[in-house]
Amino acid sequence: MQGNKIDVAQSRSKASTMKKIDGDFQVTFLKKDGAVRKMNARMMGDIPLKGGKSTLNPEQYTTVFDTDKREYRAVNNDTIIELTWVSE
């Protein structure tokens, strides 16, 4: 990974905040391949996933609903760069 160095403590704090958001938000993070991605998303709470229960480690990944692609996505909590949400 080149360029962007992520402060893990800061990323974890953003992940914790993201899990508390009620409504839509934008999360910017580094993908596995090192590319930066901005995603419009929503926390889905207790709504079940298509395939049942997630097998990902919830301490490392947060499952969100991508509102543009209309599919679930996993965000690695350690690679969150920015979190933006709309307040009413």
Secondary structure, DSSP 8 states (H G I E B T S, - for coil): --S----HHHHHHHHHHHHH--SEEEEEEE-TTS-EEEEEEE--TT--BTTBS--S-TTTEEEEEETTTTEEEEEEGGGEEEEEE---
